[in-house]
């Protein structure tokens, strides 16, 4: 599913974290910032910092597209 989103041209703005230098008030408007690149890092993380349950992945994916 993540690969599908990563390859979709409409998802390009969601591939990396928002640049706070360009949008300094972003954190004031978005409570749980998430992006597809961070989701990918968590999937590939072999330590306890990555996803341990599917529900964590699902929560982050929803966070990418909501605010």
Short mmCIF file of the C-alpha atoms (twelve columns), coordinates in Angstrom:
data_MODEL
# 
_entry.id   MODEL 
# 
loop_
_atom_site.group_PDB 
_atom_site.id 
_atom_site.type_symbol 
_atom_site.label_atom_id 
_atom_site.label_alt_id 
_atom_site.label_comp_id 
_atom_site.label_asym_id 
_atom_site.label_seq_id 
_atom_site.Cartn_x 
_atom_site.Cartn_y 
_atom_site.Cartn_z 
_atom_site.pdbx_PDB_model_num 
ATOM 1  C CA . UNK A 1  0.000  0.000  0.000  1 
ATOM 2  C CA . UNK A 2  2.790  2.424  0.875  1 
ATOM 3  C CA . UNK A 3  4.509  1.782  -2.467 1 
ATOM 4  C CA . UNK A 4  1.272  2.648  -4.263 1 
ATOM 5  C CA . UNK A 5  1.081  6.006  -2.500 1 
ATOM 6  C CA . UNK A 6  4.789  6.723  -2.980 1 
ATOM 7  C CA . UNK A 7  4.485  6.186  -6.737 1 
ATOM 8  C CA . UNK A 8  1.326  8.273  -7.186 1 
ATOM 9  C CA . UNK A 9  2.144  11.759 -8.560 1 
ATOM 10 C CA . UNK A 10 -0.694 13.249 -6.487 1 
ATOM 11 C CA . UNK A 11 1.094  12.126 -3.304 1 
ATOM 12 C CA . UNK A 12 4.338  13.956 -4.108 1 
ATOM 13 C CA . UNK A 13 3.675  16.714 -1.520 1 
ATOM 14 C CA . UNK A 14 3.409  14.005 1.150  1 
ATOM 15 C CA . UNK A 15 6.713  12.218 0.459  1 
ATOM 16 C CA . UNK A 16 8.822  14.268 2.890  1 
ATOM 17 C CA . UNK A 17 8.190  16.321 6.031  1 
ATOM 18 C CA . UNK A 18 6.967  19.870 5.504  1 
ATOM 19 C CA . UNK A 19 9.817  22.365 5.328  1 
ATOM 20 C CA . UNK A 20 9.264  24.595 8.362  1 
ATOM 21 C CA . UNK A 21 11.550 27.244 6.873  1 
ATOM 22 C CA . UNK A 22 9.030  27.647 4.052  1 
ATOM 23 C CA . UNK A 23 5.937  27.207 6.243  1 
ATOM 24 C CA . UNK A 24 6.923  28.403 9.734  1 
ATOM 25 C CA . UNK A 25 3.395  28.267 11.162 1 
ATOM 26 C CA . UNK A 26 2.703  24.720 9.933  1 
ATOM 27 C CA . UNK A 27 3.022  23.227 13.427 1 
ATOM 28 C CA . UNK A 28 0.378  25.661 14.669 1 
ATOM 29 C CA . UNK A 29 -2.180 24.205 12.255 1 
ATOM 30 C CA . UNK A 30 -1.279 20.511 12.131 1 
ATOM 31 C CA . UNK A 31 -1.338 18.495 15.340 1 
ATOM 32 C CA . UNK A 32 0.331  15.239 14.295 1 
ATOM 33 C CA . UNK A 33 2.533  15.906 11.289 1 
ATOM 34 C CA . UNK A 34 3.364  12.764 9.331  1 
ATOM 35 C CA . UNK A 35 4.685  12.037 5.847  1 
ATOM 36 C CA . UNK A 36 5.224  8.962  3.697  1 
ATOM 37 C CA . UNK A 37 9.018  9.158  4.050  1 
ATOM 38 C CA . UNK A 38 8.750  8.918  7.822  1 
ATOM 39 C CA . UNK A 39 6.337  5.993  7.479  1 
ATOM 40 C CA . UNK A 40 8.892  4.270  5.204  1 
ATOM 41 C CA . UNK A 41 11.664 4.864  7.782  1 
ATOM 42 C CA . UNK A 42 9.545  3.354  10.538 1 
ATOM 43 C CA . UNK A 43 8.842  0.264  8.416  1 
ATOM 44 C CA . UNK A 44 12.532 -0.237 7.702  1 
ATOM 45 C CA . UNK A 45 13.608 0.457  11.313 1 
ATOM 46 C CA . UNK A 46 14.799 -2.800 12.885 1 
ATOM 47 C CA . UNK A 47 14.928 -1.385 16.426 1 
ATOM 48 C CA . UNK A 48 11.993 -0.936 18.776 1 
ATOM 49 C CA . UNK A 49 11.433 2.552  17.357 1 
ATOM 50 C CA . UNK A 50 9.618  1.242  14.274 1 
ATOM 51 C CA . UNK A 51 6.157  -0.235 13.975 1 
ATOM 52 C CA . UNK A 52 5.376  -3.110 16.300 1 
ATOM 53 C CA . UNK A 53 1.709  -3.408 15.363 1 
ATOM 54 C CA . UNK A 54 -0.293 -2.863 12.195 1 
ATOM 55 C CA . UNK A 55 -2.522 -0.369 13.982 1 
ATOM 56 C CA . UNK A 56 0.487  1.955  14.404 1 
ATOM 57 C CA . UNK A 57 1.098  1.912  10.649 1 
ATOM 58 C CA . UNK A 58 -2.593 2.559  9.947  1 
ATOM 59 C CA . UNK A 59 -2.658 5.480  12.394 1 
ATOM 60 C CA . UNK A 60 0.346  7.118  10.734 1 
ATOM 61 C CA . UNK A 61 -1.049 6.606  7.239  1 
ATOM 62 C CA . UNK A 62 -4.269 8.338  8.256  1 
ATOM 63 C CA . UNK A 63 -2.223 11.149 9.799  1 
ATOM 64 C CA . UNK A 64 -0.445 11.806 6.497  1 
ATOM 65 C CA . UNK A 65 -3.691 12.934 4.880  1 
ATOM 66 C CA . UNK A 66 -5.521 14.548 7.809  1 
ATOM 67 C CA . UNK A 67 -4.811 17.450 10.122 1 
# 
